[in-house]
């Protein structure tokens, strides 16, 4: 199997949205314990877990603690290339969260895959099992300075959280407990992508009212300020940001993005330029517009137009359709830019036009796969392949600037390995990293 095929197989479930929720299969353990599993063929090991025992007493060599702060008992269980997060909480909350996570996933929003829910256990405490988001990092680890540096980390973290909250609201979900603790982050080509992982207090509506959105913003502001102040008080906030200023900035950035996506614009009848510019701005933000509502105004010389059915993932969807690679939105944007450059080089070499989809396939075989093939297997646990490729391109730029000329990509990869070697493994947390993070 080719490298790109392995990457597609291992990461596509981590990035994909717009997948209809699977049918639930019911298993019963001894003593009336009820285990409902989505896609049981994909997760055969889950049904064999010792669900009758309290989670805190599980004793298995593949069991680990989980990074971050938690209200409930939470553990990570490894089975080969796949890991699961198991959380213990009352039956009604477990069933509610399982349902909402599946609805959020079905709406194409970034979240953890809900695998199973367990009820009827002795003591009344249920369990929810989700697939671990490989290469995801809690905010505490980022702000404590773990891992490779992300430029302008405060802004990147704020942008990611705001974009997630806007997308959740566009989908009709009221979060009810938006916070950095209830979010996981993935590196995304110098930026971050946020994932909603805790939805115990969430609810879904056909459309949120302005009051519901404002309440969620107030909750988010208070929760984020509290989390950052807690880090600061413990001397663990390594990034130069002010917790209160950071939290207060959420509302302004949220309103700016919400307005860009949902507010009407005006144009003269027959003038398509304003509409094209609006679409270009949304594409730059990573949003795809499937429908545009256009209404003629009473003056009969102008129209109002409003984007409808707006979905995130414009560049990621395009990259996947061209190459089969699953990537974050900014990673995909960077790779598409590289494919454009490769297409121009092919055209110059052959002296004839090259279709972009043809160039994309050739780029996959001639550029992307050889770069990833040079990464030792042990280092692929540090960053996901799409992020490694982005960082190699960044490293090439710096090396070429120093050299005063373009540095061949194979030479760049060899030099970059020394950078990657110093990075911690982000695919899955290790127990010593969890202990190091605790106050």
C-alpha positions in Angstrom: 0.0 0.0 0.0 1.4 3.5 -0.9 2.2 6.0 1.8 -0.7 8.3 0.7 -3.1 5.4 0.9 -2.1 4.6 4.5 -2.5 8.3 5.4 -5.9 8.4 3.8 -7.0 5.3 5.6 -5.7 6.4 9.0 -6.7 10.0 8.9 -9.9 10.3 6.9 -12.2 9.4 9.8 -10.4 12.0 11.9 -11.1 14.9 9.5 -14.3 14.0 7.6 -17.6 15.5 8.2 -21.0 15.3 6.4 -21.2 11.6 7.2 -24.6 10.4 8.2 -24.8 8.8 11.6 -24.6 5.0 11.5 -27.1 2.6 12.9 -26.6 1.8 16.5 -26.1 -1.9 17.5 -27.0 -3.1 21.0 -24.9 -5.5 23.1 -25.7 -6.7 26.6 -23.1 -7.6 29.2 -23.8 -9.8 32.2 -26.0 -8.2 34.8 -28.1 -6.0 32.4 -25.3 -3.6 31.4 -26.4 -2.1 28.1 -23.7 -1.2 25.5 -24.8 0.7 22.3 -22.1 0.8 19.6 -22.0 2.7 16.4 -20.2 0.9 13.6 -19.3 -2.2 15.7 -17.4 -3.7 12.8 -15.0 -0.8 13.0 -14.6 -1.0 16.7 -14.7 -4.7 17.7 -12.4 -4.3 20.8 -14.8 -1.8 22.4 -17.4 -4.4 23.4 -14.8 -6.4 25.3 -14.0 -3.6 27.7 -14.8 -4.3 31.4 -17.7 -2.0 31.6 -19.1 -3.5 34.8 -16.1 -2.3 36.8 -15.7 1.4 37.9 -13.5 3.2 35.4 -11.1 4.3 38.1 -10.3 0.6 39.0 -9.5 -0.6 35.4 -6.1 -2.2 35.3 -4.8 -2.8 31.8 -1.4 -2.2 30.2 -3.0 -0.3 27.4 -4.8 2.2 29.8 -3.5 5.7 30.2 -4.5 9.0 31.8 -5.7 11.8 29.6 -4.2 15.3 29.2 -6.3 18.1 30.6 -8.7 18.8 33.5 -11.8 16.7 33.8 -15.0 16.8 35.9 -15.4 13.1 35.5 -13.1 10.1 35.5 -11.6 9.9 32.0 -9.1 7.3 30.6 -7.5 6.5 27.3 -7.4 3.0 26.0 -5.0 2.0 23.1 -5.7 -0.8 20.6 -3.0 -0.8 18.0 -3.4 2.2 15.7 -6.7 3.3 17.3 -7.3 4.7 20.7 -10.5 5.5 22.6 -11.4 7.9 25.4 -13.7 6.5 28.0 -15.6 8.9 30.3 -17.7 7.9 33.3 -20.9 10.0 34.0 -24.5 9.5 35.0 -26.7 7.5 32.5 -28.9 10.4 31.4 -25.9 12.6 30.7 -24.1 9.8 28.9 -27.1 9.1 26.6 -27.6 12.8 26.0 -23.9 13.5 25.1 -23.7 10.4 22.9 -26.8 11.6 20.9 -25.5 15.2 20.6 -22.0 14.2 19.5 -23.5 12.1 16.8 -25.7 14.9 15.6 -22.8 17.3 15.7 -20.7 14.9 13.6 -23.6 14.4 11.2 -23.8 18.2 10.8 -20.2 18.2 9.5 -18.8 20.0 12.6 -15.4 19.2 14.0 -15.8 16.8 17.0 -14.8 13.4 18.4 -16.4 10.3 16.9 -19.0 8.9 19.3 -18.3 5.2 19.4 -20.4 3.8 22.2 -22.6 4.6 25.2 -22.9 2.3 28.3 -25.9 2.4 30.7 -27.3 0.1 33.4 -24.0 -0.3 35.2 -23.9 -1.0 38.9 -24.1 2.3 40.8 -26.0 4.2 38.0 -22.9 5.7 36.4 -22.9 5.3 32.7 -20.0 5.6 30.2 -19.4 7.2 26.9 -16.7 6.0 24.5 -15.3 8.3 21.8 -12.4 7.8 19.4 -9.4 9.7 20.4 -8.6 12.6 18.2 -5.1 11.8 17.1 -2.6 14.7 17.1 -5.0 16.8 19.2 -3.7 18.9 22.1 -5.5 20.5 25.0 -5.1 24.3 25.4 -3.2 23.9 28.7 -0.4 22.0 26.8 -0.2 24.7 24.1 -0.1 27.6 26.6 2.4 25.8 28.8 4.8 25.8 25.9 4.8 22.1 25.0 5.7 21.1 21.5 7.0 23.1 18.5 6.3 26.8 18.7 3.2 28.2 17.0 3.7 31.9 16.0 1.2 34.3 17.5 -0.3 31.5 19.5 -2.7 33.7 21.5 -4.3 35.0 18.3 -4.4 31.5 16.7 -6.1 30.0 19.8 -8.7 32.8 19.8 -9.4 32.5 16.1 -9.9 28.8 16.4 -12.3 29.0 19.3 -14.3 31.7 17.7 -14.6 29.9 14.4 -15.7 26.8 16.2 -18.4 28.7 18.2 -19.7 30.4 15.0 -19.9 27.0 13.2 -21.7 25.4 16.2 -24.2 28.2 16.2 -24.7 28.1 12.4 -25.6 24.4 12.9 -28.3 25.3 15.4 -26.4 24.0 18.5 -26.4 25.9 21.8 -23.2 24.8 23.5 -24.0 26.0 27.0 -20.5 25.4 28.4 -18.1 26.8 25.8 -14.6 26.8 27.2 -11.0 26.0 26.3 -11.2 22.9 28.6 -14.1 21.5 26.5 -12.2 22.0 23.3 -9.3 20.2 21.7 -6.9 21.8 19.2 -5.0 20.5 16.2 -2.1 22.2 14.4 -3.2 23.4 11.0 -0.3 24.9 9.0 0.7 27.6 11.5 -2.9 28.0 12.8 -5.1 25.8 14.9 -8.4 24.0 14.3 -10.7 23.6 17.3 -12.9 20.5 18.0 -15.9 20.5 20.4 -15.6 17.5 22.7 -17.8 18.1 25.7 -21.5 18.7 25.1 -23.2 17.7 28.3 -25.0 21.0 28.5 -25.6 21.4 24.7 -28.9 21.4 22.9 -30.0 21.6 19.3 -32.6 24.0 17.8 -33.8 24.7 14.2 -32.1 28.1 14.5 -30.6 29.9 17.5 -32.0 33.2 18.6 -29.8 36.2 19.2 -30.4 35.8 22.9 -29.1 32.2 22.9 -26.0 33.2 20.9 -25.3 36.1 23.3 -25.8 33.8 26.3 -23.3 31.3 24.8 -20.8 34.2 24.3 -21.2 35.3 27.9 -20.6 31.8 29.1 -17.6 31.4 26.8 -16.1 34.7 28.0 -16.4 33.8 31.7 -15.1 30.2 31.2 -12.1 31.2 29.1 -11.1 34.0 31.5 -11.3 31.6 34.4 -9.3 28.9 32.7 -6.5 31.3 31.7 -6.4 33.0 35.1 -6.0 29.5 36.7 -3.0 28.8 34.5 -1.5 32.2 35.3 -2.0 31.8 39.0 -0.1 28.5 38.8 2.7 30.0 36.9 2.0 27.8 33.9 0.9 30.4 31.4 4.1 30.6 29.2 2.5 32.6 26.4 2.4 36.4 26.8 -1.3 37.0 26.8 -3.6 38.8 29.3 -6.3 36.4 30.4 -9.0 39.1 30.7 -8.2 40.9 27.5 -8.1 37.5 25.7 -11.6 36.6 27.0 -13.1 40.0 26.3 -11.9 39.8 22.7 -14.0 36.7 22.0 -17.2 38.7 21.5 -15.8 41.2 19.0 -14.1 38.5 16.8 -17.3 36.4 17.0 -19.5 39.2 15.8 -17.1 40.1 13.0 -17.1 36.5 11.6 -20.8 36.0 12.2 -21.6 39.2 10.3 -19.3 38.3 7.4 -21.1 35.0 7.0 -24.7 36.0 7.6 -25.2 39.7 7.0 -26.9 40.9 3.8 -24.9 43.0 1.2 -26.2 45.3 -1.5 -25.2 45.6 -5.1 -26.5 47.3 -8.3 -28.6 45.0 -10.5 -26.3 43.4 -13.0 -23.1 44.1 -11.0 -21.7 40.8 -10.0 -18.4 42.1 -8.6 -19.6 42.7 -5.0 -21.0 39.1 -4.9 -17.8 37.7 -6.2 -15.8 39.6 -3.6 -18.0 38.3 -0.8 -17.6 34.8 -2.0 -13.8 35.2 -2.2 -13.7 36.5 1.3 -15.7 33.6 2.6 -13.5 31.1 0.6 -10.4 32.8 2.2 -12.0 32.1 5.6 -12.5 28.5 4.6 -16.3 28.7 4.0 -18.1 27.3 1.0 -21.4 28.9 -0.1 -23.9 26.4 -1.6 -26.7 28.9 -2.1 -27.0 32.7 -2.4 -30.3 34.4 -1.7 -30.8 37.5 -4.0 -33.7 39.9 -3.4 -34.5 42.9 -5.5 -35.0 46.1 -3.5 -38.0 48.5 -3.8 -35.8 51.0 -5.7 -35.6 48.5 -8.7 -32.0 49.4 -9.2 -30.3 47.3 -6.4 -30.4 43.9 -4.8 -29.7 42.5 -1.4 -27.8 39.2 -1.3 -27.2 36.9 1.6 -25.1 33.7 1.7 -27.2 30.6 2.5 -26.1 27.0 3.4 -22.6 28.0 4.4 -20.3 25.2 5.2 -16.6 25.2 6.4 -13.9 23.2 4.6 -13.6 24.8 1.2 -9.9 24.0 0.7 -10.0 20.7 2.6 -12.8 19.4 0.4 -11.0 20.5 -2.8 -7.7 18.8 -1.8 -9.5 15.6 -0.8 -11.4 15.5 -4.1 -8.1 16.0 -6.0 -5.7 13.7 -4.1 -7.7 11.8 -1.5 -5.7 13.4 1.3 -7.5 14.4 4.5 -6.1 17.6 6.0 -7.0 20.7 8.0 -8.3 23.7 6.2 -5.1 25.7 6.3 -3.0 22.6 5.6 -5.1 22.0 2.5 -4.8 25.6 1.4 -1.0 25.4 1.7 -0.9 22.1 -0.3 -3.2 23.5 -3.0 -0.8 26.4 -3.3 2.1 24.0 -3.7 0.2 22.1 -6.3 -0.4 25.3 -8.3 3.4 25.9 -8.2 4.0 22.3 -9.3 1.5 22.7 -12.2 3.3 25.8 -13.4 6.6 23.9 -13.3 5.1 21.0 -15.2 3.8 23.4 -17.9 7.2 25.0 -18.2 8.9 21.6 -18.5 6.5 20.2 -21.1 5.7 23.4 -23.0 2.0 22.7 -22.9 -0.9 23.3 -20.5 -1.4 20.8 -17.7 -4.9 20.3 -16.2 -4.9 21.0 -12.5 -6.4 17.6 -11.5 -3.6 15.9 -13.5 -1.0 18.1 -11.8 -2.5 17.2 -8.4 -2.1 13.5 -9.0 1.5 13.9 -10.2 2.3 16.2 -7.3 1.1 13.5 -4.9 3.4 10.9 -6.4 6.4 13.1 -7.1 6.4 15.6 -4.1 4.2 14.7 -1.2 4.8 11.0 -0.9 8.6 11.2 -1.2 8.7 13.8 1.6 6.6 11.7 4.0 8.6 8.6 3.0 11.8 10.2 4.3 10.2 10.7 7.8 11.2 7.8 10.1 8.2 5.9 11.3 8.9 6.8 15.0 8.7 10.5 14.1 5.2 10.2 12.5 3.8 10.2 16.0 5.0 13.7 16.6 3.0 15.5 13.9 0.4 14.3 11.4 1.7 14.0 7.8 -0.1 17.1 6.4 1.4 19.3 9.2 4.9 17.8 8.6 4.6 18.7 4.9 3.6 22.2 5.7 6.5 22.6 8.1 8.9 21.2 5.5 7.7 23.9 3.1 8.3 26.5 5.8 11.7 25.1 6.5 12.6 25.3 2.8 11.7 28.9 2.7 14.0 29.7 5.7 16.8 27.6 4.3 16.5 29.2 0.9 16.5 32.7 2.4 19.7 31.9 4.2 21.3 30.3 1.2 20.2 33.0 -1.2 18.8 30.4 -3.6 16.3 27.6 -3.7 17.3 24.5 -1.7 16.3 21.1 -3.1 13.4 19.6 -1.2 15.3 16.3 -0.3 18.0 18.4 1.4 15.4 20.4 3.3 13.8 17.2 4.6 17.1 15.9 5.9 17.7 19.2 7.7 14.1 19.4 9.1 14.4 16.0 10.8 16.6 17.6 13.5 13.6 20.0 14.2 11.1 17.2 14.3 13.3 15.1 16.5 12.9 17.6 19.3 9.1 17.6 19.2 7.0 15.6 21.6 4.7 12.9 20.3 1.3 14.5 19.8 -0.6 11.6 18.2 -1.4 10.3 21.7 -0.5 11.6 25.2 2.0 9.7 27.3 1.5 9.1 31.0 4.6 11.1 31.9 3.3 14.1 29.9 0.0 13.9 31.8 1.8 13.8 35.1 4.0 16.8 34.1 0.9 18.8 33.3 -0.8 18.3 36.6 -0.6 21.2 39.1 
